[in-house]
Amino acid sequence: MAIFSVYVVNKAGGLIYQLDHYAPRADTEKTFSFPLDLVLRPHDERVVVAFGQRDGIRVGHAVLAINGAEVNGRFTADGKDVLEFLGNPANYPVSIRFGRHRLSSNEKLMLASMFHSLFAIGSQLSPEVGSSGIEMLETDTFKLHCFQTLTGIKFMVLADPRQTGIDALLRKIYEIYSDFALKNPFYSLEMPIRCELFDQNLKLALEAAEKAGPFGPGS
């Protein structure tokens, strides 16, 4: 069981807290000779595998590093175009690390805002008055759980589909937010949460949820 990440979104749709708790790494690094036996294409400001799966490298995986140096989107560490670099026989043999693209801070902000809008749309589509918004989205690899407070703050948890006790965990996170963020005299409502005690207690709650599933009485 695993809990992947936690998001806290304010009532205006702004991301005010995000924690990557556990991310399954599927990175694969291989040394290649020329010509490269994978088809690479630019996609959303990065270079991804378009055709040719092998040795754990899958279609959709992005080029993350070349010769041990991190890749910045479509460019190598020294500013060269990745596709041009890999198209030059003089640069071989070359070591390339492939894996799932890591979301940038800006992408996380954008996605949190998009979910805020989808949550509102879900409420408006309901045939019944007073319906909540989207409380859970399910895929084959994770579930997104959402709990909205009466003041409009949304707590979102991304977890393994088999993980239990998420409803209780969401309310536990709300308690931690109330105790260690709202009661902090230096914290301003609707602003990013930067409280060390909030971080510490949130991580403890996530670890407890992963080990025990539902919270017991008095937790």
C-alpha positions as CSV (number, residue, x, y, z in Angstrom):
1,M,0.0,0.0,0.0
2,A,1.2,3.5,-0.6
3,I,0.1,7.1,-0.4
4,F,1.7,9.1,-3.2
5,S,1.0,12.8,-2.5
6,V,-1.1,15.3,-0.7
7,Y,-2.5,18.6,-2.1
8,V,-4.2,21.4,-0.2
9,V,-6.1,23.9,-2.4
10,N,-7.7,27.1,-1.1
11,K,-11.3,28.2,-1.8
12,A,-10.1,30.3,-4.8
13,G,-8.4,27.3,-6.4
14,G,-4.9,28.1,-5.5
15,L,-2.4,25.4,-4.4
16,I,-1.2,26.3,-0.9
17,Y,0.5,23.0,0.0
18,Q,1.9,20.0,-1.8
19,L,3.8,17.0,-0.6
20,D,5.2,14.1,-2.6
21,H,5.2,11.3,-0.1
22,Y,6.1,8.4,-2.2
23,A,6.7,8.1,-5.9
24,P,7.3,4.7,-7.5
25,R,10.4,5.1,-9.6
26,A,10.5,3.4,-12.9
27,D,13.6,5.1,-14.2
28,T,15.7,3.0,-16.6
29,E,19.2,3.9,-17.7
30,K,20.9,2.2,-20.6
31,T,24.0,2.8,-22.8
32,F,23.2,3.0,-26.5
33,S,25.2,2.8,-29.7
34,F,24.4,4.6,-32.9
35,P,21.8,4.5,-34.4
36,L,19.4,4.8,-31.5
37,D,16.8,1.9,-31.7
38,L,14.1,4.0,-30.1
39,V,11.9,6.7,-31.8
40,L,11.9,9.9,-29.9
41,R,9.6,12.9,-30.4
42,P,9.1,16.3,-28.7
43,H,6.0,16.5,-26.6
44,D,5.0,19.3,-24.2
45,E,8.4,20.8,-23.9
46,R,10.2,17.5,-23.4
47,V,11.5,14.5,-25.4
48,V,9.5,11.3,-25.0
49,V,9.6,7.8,-26.4
50,A,7.1,7.5,-29.3
51,F,7.9,4.0,-30.5
52,G,10.1,1.0,-29.4
53,Q,9.7,-0.4,-25.9
54,R,12.6,-2.4,-24.4
55,D,14.3,-3.2,-21.1
56,G,11.8,-1.3,-19.0
57,I,11.7,1.7,-21.3
58,R,8.1,2.4,-22.3
59,V,6.3,4.6,-24.8
60,G,5.6,7.9,-23.1
61,H,8.7,7.8,-20.9
62,A,10.7,11.0,-21.1
63,V,14.5,11.5,-21.5
64,L,15.5,12.5,-18.0
65,A,19.3,12.5,-18.2
66,I,22.1,12.1,-20.7
67,N,25.5,10.8,-19.6
68,G,24.5,11.4,-16.0
69,A,23.5,15.0,-16.5
70,E,19.9,16.0,-15.9
71,V,18.0,17.1,-19.0
72,N,16.0,20.4,-18.9
73,G,12.9,19.7,-21.0
74,R,14.1,19.5,-24.6
75,F,17.7,20.6,-23.8
76,T,20.8,18.9,-22.4
77,A,22.6,20.3,-19.3
78,D,24.8,22.4,-21.5
79,G,21.9,23.8,-23.6
80,K,22.0,21.6,-26.6
81,D,18.9,20.3,-28.3
82,V,18.3,16.7,-27.1
83,L,17.2,15.4,-30.5
84,E,20.1,17.0,-32.3
85,F,22.6,15.7,-29.7
86,L,21.2,12.1,-30.1
87,G,21.2,12.4,-33.8
88,N,24.9,13.0,-34.0
89,P,27.0,9.7,-34.3
90,A,30.0,11.5,-32.7
91,N,28.2,11.6,-29.4
92,Y,27.9,7.8,-29.1
93,P,28.1,5.6,-27.1
94,V,25.7,7.5,-24.9
95,S,24.0,6.7,-21.6
96,I,20.3,7.8,-21.4
97,R,18.0,7.7,-18.4
98,F,14.3,7.3,-19.2
99,G,11.4,7.6,-16.9
100,R,8.1,9.2,-16.0
101,H,8.2,13.0,-16.4
102,R,8.3,14.8,-13.0
103,L,5.7,17.5,-12.6
104,S,7.2,21.0,-12.2
105,S,5.9,23.5,-9.5
106,N,4.0,25.4,-12.2
107,E,2.4,22.2,-13.5
108,K,1.2,21.3,-10.0
109,L,-0.3,24.8,-9.6
110,M,-2.1,24.5,-12.9
111,L,-3.5,21.0,-12.2
112,A,-4.7,22.0,-8.8
113,S,-6.6,24.9,-10.3
114,M,-8.1,22.6,-13.0
115,F,-9.3,20.1,-10.3
116,H,-10.8,23.0,-8.4
117,S,-12.9,23.8,-11.5
118,L,-13.8,20.2,-12.1
119,F,-15.0,19.9,-8.5
120,A,-17.3,22.8,-9.0
121,I,-18.6,21.4,-12.4
122,G,-19.3,18.1,-10.6
123,S,-21.5,19.8,-8.1
124,Q,-23.4,21.8,-10.8
125,L,-24.1,18.6,-12.9
126,S,-25.8,16.9,-10.0
127,P,-29.6,16.4,-10.4
128,E,-30.0,17.0,-6.7
129,V,-29.6,20.4,-4.9
130,G,-26.7,20.7,-2.5
131,S,-24.5,18.0,-3.9
132,S,-20.8,17.9,-3.1
133,G,-18.3,18.1,-5.9
134,I,-16.0,15.3,-7.0
135,E,-14.9,13.2,-4.0
136,M,-13.0,10.5,-5.8
137,L,-11.4,9.9,-9.2
138,E,-10.2,6.3,-9.9
139,T,-7.7,5.0,-12.4
140,D,-6.0,1.7,-12.8
141,T,-2.8,2.9,-10.9
142,F,-4.1,5.4,-8.3
143,K,-7.2,7.0,-6.7
144,L,-7.6,10.7,-6.1
145,H,-9.6,11.4,-2.9
146,C,-10.9,14.9,-2.1
147,F,-12.4,16.3,1.1
148,Q,-13.7,19.9,1.1
149,T,-14.3,21.7,4.4
150,L,-17.2,24.1,5.1
151,T,-14.9,27.0,4.4
152,G,-14.0,25.7,0.9
153,I,-10.5,24.4,1.6
154,K,-9.9,21.1,-0.3
155,F,-7.6,18.3,0.9
156,M,-6.6,15.9,-1.8
157,V,-4.8,12.6,-1.4
158,L,-3.4,10.5,-4.2
159,A,-3.0,6.8,-3.2
160,D,-2.7,3.3,-4.3
161,P,-6.1,2.0,-5.3
162,R,-5.9,-0.7,-2.6
163,Q,-5.0,1.7,0.2
164,T,-7.7,1.8,2.9
165,G,-8.7,4.4,5.4
166,I,-8.3,7.5,3.2
167,D,-11.6,9.1,4.4
168,A,-10.3,9.0,7.9
169,L,-6.9,10.2,6.8
170,L,-8.4,13.2,5.0
171,R,-10.1,14.3,8.2
172,K,-6.9,13.7,10.1
173,I,-5.1,16.0,7.8
174,Y,-7.8,18.6,8.4
175,E,-7.2,18.3,12.1
176,I,-3.5,18.8,11.6
177,Y,-4.2,21.8,9.4
178,S,-6.4,23.3,12.1
179,D,-3.9,22.6,14.9
180,F,-0.6,23.5,13.3
181,A,-1.4,25.9,10.5
182,L,-4.5,27.9,11.6
183,K,-3.3,28.2,15.1
184,N,0.1,29.4,14.0
185,P,0.2,33.2,14.6
186,F,2.5,33.7,11.6
187,Y,0.2,31.9,9.1
188,S,-2.2,33.9,6.9
189,L,-5.4,32.3,5.6
190,E,-5.4,31.2,2.0
191,M,-1.7,31.6,1.8
192,P,1.0,28.8,1.2
193,I,1.5,26.7,4.3
194,R,5.1,26.8,5.6
195,C,4.9,25.4,9.0
196,E,7.4,22.8,10.2
197,L,5.0,21.2,12.8
198,F,2.4,20.8,10.0
199,D,5.0,19.0,7.8
200,Q,6.1,16.7,10.7
201,N,2.6,15.7,11.8
202,L,1.4,15.2,8.3
203,K,4.2,12.8,7.5
204,L,3.5,10.9,10.7
205,A,-0.2,10.6,9.7
206,L,0.7,9.3,6.3
207,E,3.0,6.7,7.7
208,A,0.4,5.6,10.2
209,A,-2.2,5.3,7.4
210,E,0.1,3.2,5.2
211,K,0.9,0.8,8.1
212,A,-2.6,0.5,9.7
213,G,-5.2,1.5,7.1
214,P,-8.1,3.1,9.0
215,F,-7.3,5.2,12.1
216,G,-8.3,3.7,15.3
217,P,-10.2,5.4,18.1
218,G,-8.4,8.3,19.8
219,S,-6.0,8.7,16.9
